[in-house]
Amino acid sequence: DYKLAKRYLPNGQGAILGFGIKGGKEAGVKFINSVKLASHLANIGDSKTLVIHPASTTHQQLTEAEQLAAGVTSDYIRVSVGTEHIDDIIADFEQALSASQS
């Protein structure tokens, strides 16, 4: 929630974000497999941009109900934004999003 972020993080937000992707797990896996600049890794806080699809990796051993209780949905992508130029990150994500929907 943007308003809460502005209230509790007045100096700016961190470099970790998540979003849902249209098409669920299949599209999420396609997105991860389609990034070229970003790396598919579970760690965070690196200087390079990292992406992961938790439902098929870090949380795959959990049931769907357990994943949901942990805040992990089948369409969820987690990103740790690195120090690459933002235009390069955006271009990489745009092409990966396009590929995930085909």
WONORBEL-V600118 format. One record per residue. N is the residue number from 1. RES is the residue in one letter. SS is DSSP state (H for helix, E for strand, - for the rest). PHI is phi in whole degrees, 0 to 359 (NA if undefined). OMEGA is omega in whole degrees, -180 to 180 (* if undefined). Layout:
n/res/ss/phi/omega
N/RES/SS/PHI/OMEGA
N/RES/SS/PHI/OMEGA
This chain:
n/res/ss/phi/omega
1/D/-/NA/-175
2/Y/H/299/-178
3/K/H/297/178
4/L/H/293/178
5/A/H/299/179
6/K/H/297/-178
7/R/H/288/-174
8/Y/H/270/-180
9/L/-/231/-173
10/P/-/295/-180
11/N/-/266/179
12/G/-/114/-178
13/Q/-/265/179
14/G/-/281/-175
15/A/-/262/178
16/I/E/255/178
17/L/E/214/178
18/G/E/219/178
19/F/E/205/175
20/G/E/269/-178
21/I/-/237/179
22/K/-/299/179
23/G/-/111/174
24/G/H/64/-173
25/K/H/301/-178
26/E/H/300/179
27/A/H/292/178
28/G/H/298/178
29/V/H/295/177
30/K/H/299/179
31/F/H/300/-179
32/I/H/301/-179
33/N/H/287/-176
34/S/H/260/179
35/V/-/295/-180
36/K/-/244/179
37/L/-/279/-179
38/A/-/289/178
39/S/E/255/179
40/H/E/268/-178
41/L/-/220/-177
42/A/-/272/-178
43/N/-/286/179
44/I/-/229/175
45/G/-/83/178
46/D/-/279/177
47/S/-/277/178
48/K/-/256/-180
49/T/-/287/-178
50/L/E/239/177
51/V/E/227/178
52/I/E/207/174
53/H/-/250/-173
54/P/H/305/-177
55/A/H/298/-179
56/S/H/254/-179
57/T/-/228/-173
58/T/-/297/-178
59/H/-/242/-175
60/Q/-/295/-179
61/Q/-/283/-179
62/L/-/272/173
63/T/-/290/179
64/E/H/300/179
65/A/H/296/178
66/E/H/293/177
67/Q/H/298/180
68/L/H/299/178
69/A/H/296/179
70/A/-/272/180
71/G/-/83/-179
72/V/-/253/176
73/T/-/253/-176
74/S/-/294/-178
75/D/-/262/-171
76/Y/E/278/174
77/I/E/243/177
78/R/E/251/-176
79/V/E/232/168
80/S/E/247/-174
81/V/-/284/-179
82/G/-/264/-174
83/T/-/261/177
84/E/-/297/178
85/H/-/297/-176
86/I/H/302/179
87/D/H/296/178
88/D/H/290/178
89/I/H/296/180
90/I/H/300/180
91/A/H/298/179
92/D/H/296/-180
93/F/H/292/178
94/E/H/298/-179
95/Q/H/290/178
96/A/H/290/176
97/L/H/297/178
98/S/H/300/180
99/A/H/296/-178
100/S/H/291/-177
101/Q/-/262/-179
102/S/-/265/*
